[in-house]
Amino acid sequence: MKGIANMWMEIAEELSDTLIGEINPNLDVSPINMLLKVDDEQFKEFALLQIQVALRTGRIQDAVGMFRNSRILWPETGTFGNDFDSIEEEMLLLHLIFHEDMQGKAEIYEEEIKKAYGREDEEENLLEEEKGINEFYISLSDEESEEMRKVLEETELDFPQFVLSMAKPTVINWYIFSLKKFHTNPKEVNMAILKFFHRIAFDLKSPAYLYSASLFNILKEIDINVRNSTEKENRSQHPHFKLWEFGYYLLKNFFAQSEKIEGGIGILACELLFPKNAKEAYEIECGYKENL
């Protein structure tokens, strides 16, 4: 335990400076690996592991970036705090993550990595022990990544089902997080996000997956941006017009659905606050079970 305490003391000052903003956190780093076929709860556990790995290996900017990005992905759990936390409260949460015994999480993560990438020799899983501290280094070399891209297996693809399988709260929240930067994103990024959302909402007729307060707030910002910068007759020329158009029809669908369900807009508005899996999306579209 002395070793862990000493390591924490070594990183505490840099961690505090990063939380305050004197050092910029790396907000481009993702806390999840979407190649892993696990449920949302397991993704959250792996995010905690990745944050701990970053802290214990001195990658403080990555750790804070993953910590705050995880808060966006799992806002309802409180595991990663909330946007109103003080620096002291964030420091306390990271202190707990740093000291937690995650040996079990690391073993499960290693197994899922093996399942995702196929062969055991296609990833580096180095488990080193120094002064009683477990430090986990799970990474892929460039040569191994290139080799994995060459391993192909032909299989029949049910594309609609594949898209819906990606409509997990974690995945959707990550797309929403990316769309927050719509005004600075390359056009190709915004179009990729739009295409994913459009397939779910309209091609696959499952808009309930996208009933999210975070997404609706972004769509409102896009609406203001488009309306204020162009005349109505020139609106279709705006670079964000397609995003605006998608938002218009998604919200139109939302309000139409609110007139169909028991409880009306009051019930459906509550759904904006919670993530939705297939069960919740189905109930919004087709009606709630009587015992719920």
N, C-alpha and C positions, 0 to 999 in steps of 0.2 A: 504493500500500500504506500510505503514511503516513496517508491519510484513514481507512482501515479501522481502523488501530491507534488513532487518536485516538477514533473512535466507540466502539470496545470499551472504552477507558479511561473514557469518559463514562457507559457503562451498567453497568460492572463492579460498582460499589458497590451500586446498586439491585438488580442481579441477585443478588449475594451475600446481601443482606438478604431477598430473596424466597425463595431456596433455604433459608436458615436458618429462615424462618418469621416474621421480624419484619414482613414485608409478606405478606399472603395472596395466593397465586397464584389465578388465575381457572380453577378446575377445571371450570367449566361450558362452556368453549369446546371445540369438536370439532376435531381435527386433520384430519378427512377431510370430503369433500363427497360424499355418497352419490348425488348425481345423476350423477356421473361413472361411466361404464361402463369401468372399468379393472380389472386384476387386483390381487391383494393386494400384490405387490411394488411396483407403480406407486403404490398408495395410500400405501405407506410412504415412497416418494421424495417424493411431494407433501407428506406430513406434515413431512418435513425442510425442504422449501421454505417451508412456512407458518411453521415455527418461526423460520427465518432471517429471513423478512419481518418477523415480530413483533419480533425482536431489533433489526434494523436500523432499524426505524421507532419504536423506543422503547416498544413495548407489552410491557414486561417481564413483567407478571403474566400476560398471555395466552401469552407464549412459554413460561414455566415450566409453566403449566397444560397446554398442548398437549404439551410434552415429557413430562410425567408421565402424561398420558392415553395417549400413544403407547406408553409402556412397558407399559401394561396391554394394549393391542391387539397388540403384538408383543413379548411377554416372552421369546420363544425366541431372538431375533436378537442381543440385546445392543446393538443400535444406539442405544437410548435408555437404556442402563444397566440396573441392577436395583435392587430395593428396599433392598439392603444397601450401596449405594454411599455413600461419604462426600460431604459437600458439596464437597470439593475435586475429587473424581472427577466429580461432576455438572457442576461449573464447567468442567472440562477438556473434557468432551463438548460442552457448549454453546459453548465457545470454538472447537472444531473445526467445529461446525455453522455458527457465525457467519462463519468465514473461508472456508468451502468455496465453490468456484466452482459456482454452481447455475444458470448461464445456460441450459444445456441443459435442465435440469428445468423452468425457467420457461417456455421455449418450448413444451415438450410440454404443460405445464399449460394454457397459453393455448389451444392447439389443442383440448384436451379440453373446456375451458370452452365454446368455440365449438360443438363437437359437441353438448354437453349442452343448451345453451340455444337452439340453432337459428341465430339470425342474429347476425352480428358486432356489430351496433349494439345488441344487447341486454345487453351487459356493458361495464364499464369495464375496460380493460386498459392501464394507464398505465405505461410503462417510462421512468423518469427516470434520468439519469446525473448525478451530482454528485461532483466531486473523485475521479473514477475509481471510485466505488462504484455498483453496480447496486442500486437499491431497487425492489422490485416491489409495485405496488398493484393488486390484482385484486379488484374489488368491484362490487356492483350497487346502483344508486340505487333508492329506493322506487318512483319512477315506472316504471323499467324492469322491476322485479319485478312490478308490477301489470300491465304490458303483457304480460309473458310468461305470466301466468296466463290471459290472454284468448286465447292462441294454442292452439287445440285441434285435435287430429287424431284422427279415428276409426280404430280398429284393433281387430282381433279379439284378445281377451286369453285366453291359456291360463293361468288363474289358478294351478293347481297348479305349473306350470312357472315361473311368475313368482315364487311364494313360494320355490321351491327355488333360483332364481337369486339370491335375496337371502341364501341360507344360506352366505355366504362367511365365512371365519374373522374377517375384520375386522368385518363386520356383527354376527355372533354375539357376538364379544368386546365390542362396544359395548353390546349389549343386556345382557350379563352385568354389565358395568361399571355400567350404570344400575340393575340389580336389586340391586347391593350396598347401595343406599340404600332398600331396600324398606320399612324401618321409618319413614322420613320421606317417602317418595314419596306423591304424591296417589294415591288408590285407582285413578283412571283410568289412571295411568302403569303401575302394577303390572299391571292387567288387560290393557293393551295389550301389555306384555312377555309376559305369560302366554299371550295369544292367539297371538302370533307363535311362541312355543316349542311350543305345543300343535299348531299346524298342521303344523309340521315333524316333530315326534316321532310324533304319532298320526294326524292326518288324512292326512298324506302318507307315513306309515310309514317315517320316516327318522330314528329317534332317535339314531343314531350321530353325527350332526352335533353333538349336545349332550353327548356324553361328554367332559366337561371338568372338571378338578380344581377350577378356579375356581368353576364353576357348582355343583358338588357341595358345596363348602364353604359356599356361600350357602344351599343347600337344607338343609344340616345346621343352620345357624344358624336358619333358619325353623322347622325341626322342633323345636329346643330352645325357641324362642319360643312356639310353639303349645302344646307339651306342658306347659310350666311355667306358663302363664298361665290355662289353662282345664282343667276336669275333662273326662274323656273323652266323657261324654254331651253336653257343651256345646261340643265342639270345632268343630262345623260352624258355630257362631256367631262364631268368631274372625275378625277382619278379614283375616287372612292364610291362612284355611283353604284356599282354592282353590289358592294357591301351594304349600301343604303337600301337598295332594292330588296336584298335578302332580308334585312331587318324589317322592312315594311310588311312583307308577306308573312314573316314569322310572327310578328306581333298581331297581325290581322288574324292569323290562325289561332293565336293564344286567346284573343278576346272572343272569337267565335266559339272556341271550346269552352270558355267560361260560361257561356249561355246554355250549354248542353248538360253540364254536370250538376249534380245536386250540391247545393251550397254556393254555386255561382262563383263570381270573381273573388269572393272572400276566401274560399277554399283553395282556389287555384293560385291566388297570390301567395299563400303560405308555401306552396310547392316551390316557389322561386328560391326559397332559402335553403333547400335541401338537395343533395345530390340524388340522382335517380339511376337505378339499375333497370333491367328489363321488367321486373315485377312492378315497380312504381310507374314506369312509363306506360305499361299496359293498363294499369288501373286508371291513370289519368285519361287515357284515350277511350277505354271501354267501360269504365265505372268501377267504383270501389266495392270491395267485398263488404257484405253486410256486417260482419263481425269486426270490421276495422273502424 
